[in-house]
Amino acid sequence: MSTALFGKDSITGSNDPVVITNNALHMNQYVWDTATLSWVKQIQSVSTGVAADVNIVNASLPVTQSGTWNVTTAATQYAKRYDQVSDTLAYLGDAAVGSGTSSSVWRIQRLQFTTGGSVTITFADGNTSFDNVWDNRASLSYS
């Protein structure tokens, strides 16, 4: 069995497919690159560029759909803001190009880094809506 599921990840902007081949789930994983301020594909081997697989064995996962699913093919361009507050805290925001930082049109993420190298990402107001003010990022509620 081979199936390709196409869609667009709302966080990374990735259009990469998820592929199921021989009962194995193959998917691309992205990590935040603080040098380029962008999501980059995590690979298992730099020399081969091969991504790691997620293997699900003897699992049954029900999938339901309600309403309409919309998959867009055109990539939306966003203005980006990044504020590295400390070694363990940063904020990432995106909004339509040309948006002012005092307008309520920003999707804001809080990135909390640990000394072990992991990062916890939470969203302002606990959602991915474009309805926050970038200038107020430090005082917003995140979950």
N, C-alpha and C positions, 0 to 999 in steps of 0.2 A: 504494500500500500504506500502510495506517495501522494501527499497533499501539500499544496502551498497555500498559506493563508496570508493575504496581503492586507496591510493597513498602515496607518501612520501613528507613531507614538507621539502623544501630545507633549511629552517632556523633551525627548531627544530630537524630535523631528525626523526620526528614522523611517524610511520606507522599506526597510529590509524585511523579507518574508520570514515567516516561521514555517519550517518544512517538517513534515512527518514522513519518515522513510523507514520501512522495515520495523514498525512499531517503536521508533526512537524519535524523540522530539529534538529538532535542531533549531536553535535560535541565537540571535546575536545579542550580546550583552554590552552595554555602554557604561563608561565611567567618566566622571567629570575631570577634565584636564585643566588645572588651575593656571597653567602656562598660556594656553590658547583661549581660555574661557569658553570652552565648548565641550560637547559630549563626543567622545571618541570610542570607536569599536575596540573592545577588549579582545585580545587574541591570545591563544594558547601558546603559539610559537611565533616569535618575531621572524624567523627564517622562512616559515611556510605561510604565515598570515592566516592560519586556520583557527577558527573560533572553537571554543569548547562546546560540547553537547550537554544537554540536560536529559538524563535518562529517567523515564518513568516506567517502572516495571510492575505488572499485575495491578494496575490502577484503573478504576472506573470513575471518570469525572463527568457528571451530567452538565450539559451546556444548554441554557435556555436563552431565548431572545424575546424581548418585548419591545414593541415600538419599531422604529425604523433605524437602521444603522446607516450612517453616511460615511463613505470613505472618499477622501479628497486626494487628488493627484497633484495638485499644484502646491508647492511649498510656500507657506506664508512667511514673509520676512518680518522680523521683530527687532526693535531696538533693545539692546542688552545693557544692564547695569550690574556691576559686581563690586561689593564692598567687603574687603577682608578686614574684619574688626580686630581679630586676634589670631593666634595660631590654631584656636579651636572653634572659631565662629566666623561665618561669612554669610552674606546675603546675595542672592541672585534674583534679578528681576527682568521681566521682558514685557514689552508693550508694543503697540503699533509704532512704526517709524514716525518720528516727529512728535511723539507724546511728551508733554511736560512732566517733570518729576513730581509736581504738586497736583497732578490730575489723578482722579480715581479710576485709572485705566490699566493698572499694573498687576501682573501675576507675580507674586513674590515668594521665593523659597528661602528657608533658613537652612544652612548647611552647618552641622556640628561635627567637627573632626575629633577623633580619639587618637591617643598616642599609639594605638595599635594599627592605625592606618585606615580604619573604617570611617564612614561618614553616614550620618543620619540626616535625611532631607525631610523637612516638614513644610507645609504651605500656610501662608497667611490665611486666617479664617478657616483653616482646615479644608480648603478647596482650591481648585485650579482656575477659579474665575478671575477675569481681568477687571477687578473692582477695588483695588487698593492703591494707596498713595505711596510712591517710592520714598518720599521724604519722611514718612512715618514708619518705616520698616522696623526700627528697633522697638517701637512701642506696640506693635501689632501682636495679636494672639496667634500662635502657631500650633498645628497638630497634624 
